[in-house]
Amino acid sequence: MESYKKLLLANKAWVQDRLNVRQDYFERMASDQQPEFLWIGCSDSRVPAEDITGTEPGELFVHRNIANQIIHTDFNMLSVLQYAVEALKIKHIIVCGHYGCGGIKNAMSRKDLGLINKWLRSIKDVYRFHQHELDAIGSLEKRFDRLVELNVVEQVQKLAQTSMVQHAWKRERRPHIHGWVYDLRTGYLKDIARLDPNSHLEDIYVFEWPDEDKPGGA
């Protein structure tokens, strides 16, 4: 059997399992979504958001990209963020990186990977910001793990630097921003960073709006 056909068969089995538990499962699911969480994770196939958090469809609004980056010129990510914060009124944003991340590993190297060089550039910047700490780590594996963590911390900060988040903080005291790392070797999540509404940010990143109803920008 061709591999893709196995996916279709697995889907049929999954549907039946859900219906066995509740006959109106899909009718209820189709009516609306009210997730409490926005998950921004890595595209890595080994890090399925719902599986590692034990959540059901409808509980997580998910965006994934290589190395879980928050890039302020990425309109895909910004559109997801705006919809989650302003339309879905999510209460928590989780940025989840993972040990063994290929994007982080390649950013640590000097390989020319073509177009992806542009995407990995921001990770190289994180390395530069923390070069003294990272270069002092003798073990390459531990240095790799630490850069994964520092990258997550940086992305948490970048989320708080967006006008969408700051506006929601000011008006509604949400969302809380969390930075987690998933350990492929153990299956456990590690909580490494958190910013609550109206947390202190460096002044240069704090927006002021003459008209609070029109924040604009990113």
N, C-alpha and C positions, 0 to 999 in steps of 0.2 A: 504493500500500500504506500502511495506517495505521502510524504510527511505532512503536507498541508491538509490532506484529507483527515488525518488523525485529529487535527484541530477542530474540524467541523463535527466529527463524531463526539469529541470531548464536550463540545458546546451543547449538543443534544442531551448528553448525560447530565451536564450541569443544570440545564433547564429543568429536566425531570426531577432532579434532587430538590431544587427550589420549590417546584410545584407540590412535591410530596409534603413539604413543610407547611406551605401556605398556598392555596389555590389562586389567590388574587395577588401573588407576589409581584408579578410584572405589571399588572394593572395599577397597583399602588406606586410602583417605581416610575411609571411613565407619566404620572400626573404632575410631578414637580421635583425639584431638588433643593434641599436646604442644608448643605454641608456646613459644618462648624469650622472645618479646617481647610486651608490651602496648603498643599504639599508641593514643594519645589525640590525635586530630586534629580539624580543623575539618570541618564538614559540607559545605563548599564542593565543588561537583561537579568542580572542576578539580584537586583534590588527592587522587587515588586512592592509598591507602596502598601497596597491593601493587605497583602500576605504578611508582611513583617510587622504590621501594626494590628493585625487581627480585626480589620474593619470591613464593613459590608459596602456594596455599591450604594452610592448616595451619601456616604459619610466624608469622603475626601474629594476635594476639587484639585486635580493633579496637573502639574506642569513639569516636564522633564527635559533636560538638555545635557550636553556633555559637561560633566564636572559641576553640575548644579550651580550655574553662574547667574548672577544678577548683573546684567550689563545694561546701562541706562540708554543705550541706543538700540536695544533689541525690542522692536515693537511687538513681536510675538509675546515675549515675557510680560511686557508692560500692559498689553491688552488683557492677558490673563489676570494680572494683578489688579488692574482697574475693575474688571468685571467682578472678581472675587470680593474686593473691598467695598465697592460702591453698590453693586447690584445684589450680590449674595449676602452681604453683610457678615462675612466670616469673622470669627472671633480670634482665631489663631492662625499664624503662618509658620510653617515648619520648613526650614531649609535642611535637607538631609544629604550629607556627603557619605562616602564609604571608604574604608581602608581598601587598598588594592585598586584604586581608581586609575584607569588607563589615561584619562585626561591629565590628571595630576602627575603621573609618572612621566608622560611625554613632555609636559611643561618643564619638568626638572632636567630634561635632556637638551641637547643642542641639535636635535634632528630637524631637518627641513621637511615638514609634512604638507606643504602646499597651503591650500586655503585654510585649513584648520590652525595654521600658525596664528592667524588673526584672532581666533577664538581663545587660544591658549595664552595669548599675550597677557591677559588680565591675571592669570595665575602666576605667570612669571613676575608680574608686578608685586603680587602678594609675597613671593619669595624674596624679592628685593627689599620690601618693607621690613622683613624679619630675617634678613640674611645673617646678621650676627648670631642670633639664636640658632638658626638652622645649621650654619656652617660649623657650629660648636658641637653638633651631634655626630659622634663618630660613626655610628651604625647607619648605613644607607637606608635600611628598612625602617628604622625608627625616625629618621629624618623625613622619609616618605610619609609615614603615618602622621607626623607632626604637621607637615604641610597640608595634608588633608584637613586636619583640625583647624589650622589657621585660615584656610580658604573658607571654611564654613563660617567662622567668626567674621571674616571680612564681608561675606554675602549678607549676613544678618545686619551689619552696619549699613550696607548699601540699600537694603530694603527700607530702613528707617530714614534714609536720605531722600526718599521719593516724596513728592508732594501728596500723592494719594494716601500714603500711610500717615503722613503728618497731619493731613486734614482730618482723617478719621480719628486720629489720636485727640485732636483738639475738640472736635465736635461730639464724639461718641465714646471716647476712651477705649478704643479698640483699634487694631488687633494686637495681641501679644505676639512677639516674634521669638521663635525658638530655633536654636542651632543644634542639630543632632548629627551623630556619625554612626553609621551601621557597620558592624564588624562581620565581614564575610566569614571569618574563621570561627565565630561563636554563635552568630545569629542574633546577638544582642545589640540594642540601640544604646548609644552613650549620649547623655545630655551635657552639652559643653558650653552653651551660650544662651542668653535670654535678654530681651529688651521689652520692658513693659511700656504701656502708653505714656507718652511724655517723658521718656527717659532722656537723660542729658545727651545732647549731640554737640559736636563742635559747631561754633556759631556760623561758620561759613556755609554749613549745610542746612541751616534752619530757615524755612520760608516764612515770610510775612505777607499777608494778603490784605490790601485795602478793603476788598469786598470778600468776606469769608465764604460766600457762596460760589465764588469763581476762582478756585485754586489754580487750575490750568497747569500745564507743564508736566514734567516727570521727576 
